[in-house]
Amino acid sequence: MTTEYGGDHLDFRDGKFTGSFTAKAEYREHAPAPTALDALPARAVGFTGRDSELRVLLDAFDPSASGAGPEAVVVAAVSGLGGIGKTALAVQAGHEACGKGWFPGGVLFLDLHGYDEEPVTADRALEALLRALGTEPEHIPTGVDARAALYRSALAARAREQGPVLVLADNASAPAQVRPLLPGGGAGHRLLVTSRDRLPQLGARLLALGELTPEEAYNLLDRALRIAHPADSRVSDGSEEAARLAALCGHLPLALQIAAALLVVDRGKPVEELISELVESRDLLGHLNDGERDVRAAFDLSYIRLPPEQARVLRLLALAPGPDVGNEVVAALVGMGAPPVPALEALVRAHLVERGRGRRRWRLHDLVRVFGVGVVAGDVGLQEEGEAARERLLAFYRRWAGAADDRLRWLSGRPVPGRFTDRGQALAWLDGERAGLVAAVKWAREERYSQTAVRLAACLGEYLYWRRHFDDWITVARAAREATHRTGDRPGEADAWNDLGSALREAGREEEAMDAHTRARDLYQAVGDRHGEAKAWGNLGVALGVAGRGAEAVEALTRARDLLQAVGDRHGEGIAWNNLGLALQEVGRVEEAIDAHTRARDLYQAVGDRHGEGSVWNNLGLALRKAGRTEKAIEAYAKDLEICREFEDWYGAGQSLQNLAFLHKTTHRPAEARAHYLRSADAYTRAGAPTEAAEARTRADFLDQPLTP
């Protein structure tokens, strides 16, 4: 027999053997299992920007700030759109935290592949982390709970031996993936998670990443080129082109890095040439691909995981014409009586939809919009779904813009229009949807939407004039003119030419305005529309007056007045008398002008146009001043100012105050004149008219300062 001796060999001294024998011995050296506690990836090459976000993470994990009490931040979750730079920021924060000595126990890094076809499950994640902590495979239990308990114990042991550990769980897609990875409390460990979804269920310090600032995007492009070739100054030599390239990339780090790579591999390509390729491409996302990185693929990973309702909301929202839209617009797009708020909120959590300028408004990142449009265009069935959605939206815009226009044009004594309770509410809705409304009118070039888009255009003129958005007014009127001409709608074309002329005149383009109104007049005459012809004559007269052709203006406005009297349009007649009074002033017929403005005032009062009455008082003040009736002129301006304030017409208020200032100046009251010029500048500023405001301040500066009492 054999016996053990000393525990490390066999003793054969008492054995009895009858023949030869062979003994086999097996030697085992029990070394500790390998660990992976310095697993933090390298910093992203060319990392730039994100200073404030980096500070948030470091402040959350700073042991001197958070301590180990119940208020300590154990988990931080960085979320954002695919390609927004979440991992780069997390890794940068990890390196800086380790550099400060906060995690002497090491760093565990794990990619959870949350948006792949087979995300890493919690039990597999725990197995990987336990192995990284040095746990022998045969000692790793089965089941999430058992593994999580051993994981926390292993972390506690590591804390006692070496100190706190940072665990970086990258690319999580659900709280269930991450919750078992939470370290036990009290040991100073921290868990940093990145995800395309917000993860509020974790009780974490949440940090949502947005796109880079224009300056940060510029710096990223410049650094990426200079890392490859230090002398490459294409970005710094063309800062405007670089800014355009960054904007085309949506200031998205992934897209910017791809664009930079495309420039790096072709050192002879100017930035402008790459911009042209992207602008002219029918597949922008297809161009943002450097063979290894792909913006479309990044978005695809998020899109394919969406439930059907959320996917439908996302791709239809991509068709919305404005930069952001309200709840009602989304409801129209998806064809529902109420906005799909739960789906929208879920898409916000997934960072595929962002909140717009208000709580009930929604927007898409520019490249997500391109992606959504591409999804629709790539499928025949989805194309029809999209066209039907645009049709619903255009009809909705036409109804609501028409109601808002009715409210703006409402005159006292007439039935009050529905939908909007007052003028301010109508203006607020139009202000919120202006960009979308203007863009939707451009759909008039497509036959399916042409008629409704033209009707929408007709609803926007009064608003765009009121808010002084003359460039938008020109855009809308031109779209309507082109559509009506193409379809042979001559009355509609006449209306569009007339609106276009008014917009051009307000934009200071008098010659073009006169041509437009002349075309409108001729078309109205051709179709026998005397009322339309009268309006065209009136607008032509105003344009002639602005151009300094006073006698022709008087003739045109007299024709307009006579035609409006003939068709019985008292309101239109009041407008014609008012404009005729201005033309008469310009040709020196001041007493006739006073009579014309007085007639206009009486007509405005008779039809209940309070705001129009205010403009007449201002013009009457001008005529009275020219006639030397200073005190009467001051009274007239004061009445106009009162009405302008009533309607919050700050541009009109600025004009009245400026006229009052001029009167005080000419009557040798410099202190009063200066005060009125400054008040005029404030009113113009409120109206969004900086040029007029600056002019009023300049005039105030030329006057003597008021005497100190």
Phi, psi and omega in degrees: 000163177241156176226155176283144180228112179070003176078001182232003174204172180257140181254115182261008190296330180262009181279150178244123185233136181258358179197187179290154178212163178234130178255138177246133178236145179241128183252128178238134175250116184270088176271156178294148178294148181294151178245164176224070186251018171227050194265008182295126179298164177295152176300149177295129180295129178080014179304133181210158180075198177063028183299314183292321179294320178297322179296321179301314181293317181293322177296323180293326186259358180295114183296333180286338180267317187268332180063200182239014182281187182295341180272355185297143176273111180267328185234137170234136182237117177263123182234160179167171180301149174305130180089005184277348176101028182295310183296318180301318179294316181298316180295318178299316179297320179298315180296318181292321179295317179293323178297335178274358178080020184281338185231069180293341178286349178111183182230130172256133180236135182215126174268115183275354177048044188298339184247011173279174179298326179235087178298154177290125179281166182298320182292323177292323178297317179295320177301315180296319181292321178296318177299317180296332178278359176096017180279130177298138181307320183290347180265357180275118183285172173266157179092140184296314185298315181295319179293320180297321179295315179295322178300314180295322178295318179297321177295320179298317178297319179297321180297319180294324185275319189237327184126182184298153180242142171260127177251121180250110179257105187267142169066047175278152179238351183205149178302327182297333177291329192256326188306317179294347181273358180298129178285159176293154182282163172088351183256356179086004178291154178225146177242124178245122186243140169243145183200153173281348179249145169294143182236067184292342183292346185275354184065036187261163166286114187266135177225110179264125181270135171252186179293162178291156171289160177306321180294317179296320179296317177301313181297322179299314179299313183296316182293321181298319179291321184284334175296318179288317182217103186306334183269002183286107184247022183300324179286311182293332179283341181225071186297325179293317178296320179297321178296321178294319179296317179298321179294320177298328178277004179063020183053028179269123184307316181300314180295321179296318179295322178293316178300318178297320179297323179295326177285324181296317184286345178231085187293344179271356184276120175291153177301322181300324180293319177295321177301314180300318179299318181290318182294318184278347182290141172276357182222078183301314182294328177297327178286334180275066183209120181253020180093337178239322180249144189211116182296317180299318180297323179297319179288324180304320182300324178282319186295317186291344179271353184286142169298156185306318182297316180294321178298320180293316178300317182298311185288330177284325177297330178295340181272351181299138187282339185262170179292330172210159187222157178271173181305318184296324180293318179297318179299320178294318180300315184272354176075037180242153178289337180228152180295143180280067186301316179302318178294320179296317179297320178296321179291328174295316179297330178274001179062022174267338174235144178242157175286141181274212185286347179220172186296328182255029179237153188223148179215163176242145168301145185306318183285330174294322176299315178300318179299313181298318177298321179294322177300315180295315184293338185273004182218127184300316180297319179290331176298315179294320176301317181293319180295321177296323179295317179296323178296316178297317182295317181297319177296320177298312179301319181297317181294312185286321178293323177297318179294320179294320179296318177302321181292321180292328183268359185298138178246143182303137180098346178264162178303138182283126179296154180272189177073307180251127187287332179207177182297319181299320180294320178297316179296321180297318179294315180296321177299316182293325186255007188307309183300319179292321179296315181295317180294323180294326178299328180295343175295352180301341179289344179263129188305321184299330186250359192302309187297313181292323180295321177296319178295324176296317180303321181293342181272354190254346186301311182300316180295312183295327174293315183299317181272359176063035175268070189290326177296319177296321180297317178299316180301313182295314182294322179295318179299318179293319180297315181297319182292316181292324177294318181296324182268357179077022179273088186291318174299317178296323179294322178298315177301317183294318177298320181295315178296318180299319178299317180297319179295317179296321179297314181294334178276003178085019182249071191296319183297315178296323180297316180297320177298317181296315181292326176295317177298319178297314180302315182294321178293318178299318179296321182294326182264001176076028181263094184290326179293315176298320178299320179298316179296320180294319176300317181297315180293323177297320178298319178297315180297320177297320179296316179297326181280001178084014180258070190300314183297317178295325178296316179300317181296313182296319182287329175295319176299316180299314180300315183295318179295320181290323173298320182293324181270358175078027179266093185292323179295313177298324178296321178298319177299317182296317178300318182298313180292324177297322178300320178296318180295321178295323176300317184296331180263011174085009180264068192293315182297321175295325179295317179300318178296318180297315180293325178296317177298318179298316180301316181295321179292318178299317179296323182293323182268356176083023179268088184294316181293319176299323177301322179299317180296326178294317179302320179297313182292325176295322176300320177300314181294319180296322178297317180294333178276359178084010181264075190298311183295322177295323179295318179299319178298318181295315179298321180297321178295319178296317181300319178300317181289320179300317178295323178300322182264004185054039176270086187286333176292314177299322177297320178299320179296315181296316179296323178293320177294321177296319179300316180297320178298315179296325179295315183289341178259019171063044174237074188297324181297314179295321180297314181298317180298320180289324176297318180293321176295324177297317179299319178297318180295316178298321178298316178297331180277356182075035180239077186294327181296312179296323179297316180296321179296318179296320179293322178298318179295323178295321182293336181280347181272156177295144176294146178294148180292142178281129181297000000 
